[in-house]
Amino acid sequence: MKSQAGDTTQKRLRILGEDEIEALYGRPRFTPEERIQHFSLSPTEKDALEQLRSIKSRIYWILQLGYFKAKQLFFTFDLHEVEEDARYIQEQYFPDFQLTQFEITKVTWLKQRRLILELCQYRLCAAEERQQLKTKARQAARVSSKPVYIFRELMQYLAEQRIVAPGYSLLQDTVGKALTHEQNRLITVVRTQLKSSGREALKGLLDDPQGLYEITLLKREPKDFSLGEIKREIQRGEQIRPLYHLAKQVLPHLDISNESIKYYASLVTYYSVFRLKQLEEQVVEVYLLCFVYHRYQRLHDNLINSLIHNVRRYGLFVVKGRKPTTGTGSKGAQTL
């Protein structure tokens, strides 16, 4: 996959920063007040605790339960890593017990996890749940191809369905594969819907017959409401009008949201022409169609704002009894 939307065939997407990953997946660090809140046991939880034999495993279970209440995740840890929390639990519930070592068997750990899942009415992200995540990711990719958007949609889905979130790397892969699937879907649609004449017209935006790429000229927006700037904006509109009508014909077949159109359009602004020419041809065609569609709408917004500005300006002159000037420069023009 060659686009910014996600090179997932060679490396994982960088969706979150290190601090964000730690905030989601890091083991909780409780304040004294938070320890009281998260390590307090309800009658039902006290009954479940009785299923564990040794005090050591009970302390470990209360720790896991408290951490799960805070993060809806399970953690592995040694005593020195959680000593303050463990000492609090030992003093609170088992004051006569001397906590010196902390290891538990895998069988005990799995039993503790099962008890916590039952108490909190959660389930693990097993094969069936991962398939559901895959479907959800593909649906989200049609709304927005921003990786962080899809990731947040998946996290929200997991919370709503009371599913323990899988590891960050698995979610990275799920988002990346969804973006790859969406890109392949768009490529297939464009190949079907776009005729050779349309392809040539779009390719012309990346030509530089006068030493300056056409797309570079179109990226420019008026600096202010001066007559010269608005005339140039009108000329840009006349230039891309045929392509806008082409985009109006093709984009509905892509079945993507306005948010996705804006995102793909922004990639044309983000990438250099040299970089665009390196991408897969149909991918660039999708980006250019979205750019033309969005730019043409922006153009009309600019013209409407210019009209509003000049009408207000004319009214101000009339109130003051002065004759409005019609200069061709930007002197006195308001910045957009």
N, C-alpha and C positions, 0 to 999 in steps of 0.2 A: 504494500500500500504506500502510495507516494505522497499523499496530501498531508497537510498539517492536521487534518481531522484524525490522523492516527497512523503512524508507522508501526503496526503491531506484528508484522511478520518477523522482524529482527530484534526488536526491543519493546519493552513494556512502555505504555503511556505514562508520562509524568502528570498525574492528575492533581495530587495534593502536595503541599510542601511538608517538610519534616515536622514542623510544629502541628500542622493539621492532622497528620498521621498519628502523632503521639496523643493528640487530644481525643481521637477516636479509639485508638487501639492500646494506648498505654495503660498500665495498671494504675488504679486510683491512688492518689496520695491524700489521705484524709486529715482534716484538722480535728482537734479534740471534739468539737461539736458534731462533726460529720461522723466520727466513730460512734458516738452515742446513737445517732440516727440510723446508720446502716448496719450496725451490729446488734441492735435490739431485736429480740425474737418474739414473734407472735405465738399464741398457743399452738397453732398448727405447725409452726416451724419447730417448736420445742418437742412436739410429738415426733416429728420426722427425725430430730436429733437423736432420739432414743434408739433408732435403728442402727446407730454406729456404736461400736463396742468401746474402743479405747478413747481416753480423753484427748490424746494427741490427734486422732482422726477427727474428733468432734471440733477441736479448735480449728483444724484445717478447714473443715466444712463450714464453720461459721464465717471464717475469712472468705472463702469462695462465695458464699451466699451474699455477704456484704458487698463484695466487689461486683457480683452479678447484678445486684440491685442498682448499683451505680452505673455500670457500663453495659449490661446485658451481654457479657463476654466471660469466658473462662480463662484463667491464667495459671502458669506454672511458676513456682518461686521457691527459694530457699528461706530458711528461718531468718538469716541476717538481712534479707531484703525486706522483710515485713515484720521485723522484730517489734516495733512499737505497736502495731496493730495486734500482733499475736499476744504480747504482754498484756494489753488492755483486755482482750477476751479472756485470757487466763485469770487475771485478777477479778474480772467481773463475774465469771461463771464457775471457775475452778480454783478458788484461792489457795487451796491446800496442795495443788499439783505443781511440781517443779518441771518446767518446760526446758528441756536440754537439747533434744533433737527432734527432727520434724519430718522425716521422710515417711511416705505412705506408699503402699503398693499400687500398681496400675489398676488392679481389680477394685481396690477401695476408691481410687480416684474416679473410676467410671461409675461406681455406685453413687458416689457423692454428686456427680454431675447429673445423673438420672433423677435423683431426689430433688435437686434444685430446679431442673426443667419442669418436673411435675408440679412443684409448689408455685412456680412463677408462670405456669401455663405457656411455656415456650417449647420450641422444637429445634433440632439441629438442621443445618442446611445440607441435607443429603442429596442424593441424585435427583429425586423428583423436584425438590426445591431449587436446585441449580438449573434445571431445565426451565422452570418458571422464571427464574432470574434472566435467563437467556432471552426468553420471549419478551419480558418486560423491557430489557435493554434495547431490543430491536424496535419496540414501539416508541420508546423515548428518543431513539436516534432520528425518527421521522419528525419529531417535534423540534429538536435542537441537536446539532452535531457537535456541540461543545462537550468534551469529555466530562467536565465537572458537573454539567447538568445531568447527564445520564447517571453518573455516580450518585448524585444526591437523590435522584428518583429511585434508584435501587435501594439506597439506605432507608428512604422513607417507606418503600414497599416492605422491606424486611421488618421494620418496626411495626407497621400496621398488621402484618401477618404473624407477628410474634415469632420470628425466626432469628436464631443466633447468626449474626453476620459472619460470613466466612472471612478468611484472611484477605488482606489488602491486595496481595498479588493476584488472587483469584478474581477479585472484582476488577482489577486492572485488565486482566485477560478478557473478562466478560464484556467490558466496555469496548475494548479494542476490537474484538470480534464482531460486536454489534455495528461498529462504525465501518468495518471492512464489508460486512454484509450490506449495509445501507449504500455504501459507495458502489458496490457491484450492481445493486438494484438500479441505482440512478444511471449507471453506464449503460445497462441493458435498455432502459427506457429511452435514453437519448439516442442510442443507435437506431432505435425503431422510429422515433418521432422526428428526428432532425434530418432533413434532406441535404443533399450535397451543396445546394446553393446557400442554404443557411449556414452550413459549416464554413464555406468560403467567406461569407460575410463576417462571421465571428472571428475567423482567422485573420481577417483584415485589420482587426483592432490591435493585433500584435505586430503589424508591419510598421516600418518607419520610412516611408517614401520621401519625407522632407527632413529626415534627420532627427525626427522626434516621434516616438510611438503614439499612435492614435489613442490608445488606452490611457497614456500618460496625460494627454490633453483632456480627456474625459474625466479623469480623477479630480481635476481642478474644479473648485467651486468659487463663486464670486466672493471677493474679499469684502465688498460693501454694496450699497444700493446705488452706486453711481451708474450713469447711463452706459458708459463703456463696458462695465462689468456685466450689466444685465443684457446688453446686446450679445456679448460673447456667450452668455448662458443660453440665450435663445438659439444661437447658432449650434451650440452643442445639442440642444433638443432636436433641431432639424436633422442633425447628423445621425442621431441614434433612433429616430422615430421608426424607421423600418425594422430595426433590430428589436425595438420595444414590442412591436406587434408580433414579431416572431416569438419573443419570450412569452407573451400572453397566450400564444397558441400551445407552446411546449410545456410551460411550467405546471399547468393543471395536471398533466399526465405524470409528473414527478410525484405528486401527492405529498408535498412537504409543507410545513407551516411557514407563516410569514417570518417567524423567528429564524428558521433555517435559511430562508432566502436572504435575510439580512446578514447572517453569519457567512454564508458562501460569498456574498457580495463583498464582505469585508476582507476576505482572503485575497481578492484581486487587488485591493488597496495595500494589503500587507506584503504580498509577494512582489518581487521585481519581475519585469517582463522576461528576463533571462531565466528566472526560477520557474515561471509559469510554462515556458517552453519545454522545460525538463519533465513536467508532469504528463501523465497519461492524457491523450488527446480528448477523450470524452469527459474526463474529470474537469479539464480546463473549460470545455464547452458548458458544463453545468455552472461553473463559477461565473463565466462571462454572461450567460443568460440571466443569472440572478443579479449580477452587477448592473447590467443594462436596465433590467426591470426596476431595481431599487433606485438607480441613478436618475431615471426618467421621472420617477415619482418625486424624488428630492428636488429635481429641477423645477417642477411645478410648485412645490412648497416654497422654493426660493423666489419664484416670480410672484406668487401670492403675497409673500411677506414684503416684497419690494413694492407692490401696489398699495398695501396697507400703510407702509412707511411713507410713501409719497402723498397719499391722500391725507394722512395726518399732518404731514409737513405743509401741504397746500392749505389745509384748514387753519394751521397756526399762522401762516402769512396773512390769510384773509382776516383773522381776528385782529391782527396787529396793523392791518391796513397797508401791508407791503405787498409788492408784486413778487411772486415766486420766480426764482431763476431756473433756467434749464441748462445747466452746464453739462459738458461731456466728460469732465474729469471727475475725480473722486473728492474734490474739495468740498468739505461740509457734509459728505455722505456718511451715513451711519454704518458702522461695521456690522456684518451679518453675525 
